[in-house]
Amino acid sequence: MSSFLARQSVINEEYDNFIGDMEQNKTFCKYFDTWDYEDDFSHNDIDYMRNEFEGKIREWLIKNKPNQ
């Protein structure tokens, strides 16, 4: 699997976890723990994935939980 596809797969997996937590009204959950990924990805890759993930979450929150 290419590095790009591997990163996208992790981002999507974490995003799916976030959506599942939101559907169950769970807040303050932890996502993208560096320890979970540093054996497979560089810290630069982890930072990239975390930033992409945060962007997806931000978009979802603006659309689904405005002013909260």
Buried (B, 14 or more C-beta within 10 A) or exposed (E): EEEEEBBBEBBEEBBEBBBEBBEEEEEEEEBBEEEBBEEEBEEEBBEBBBEBBEEBBEEBEEEEEEEE
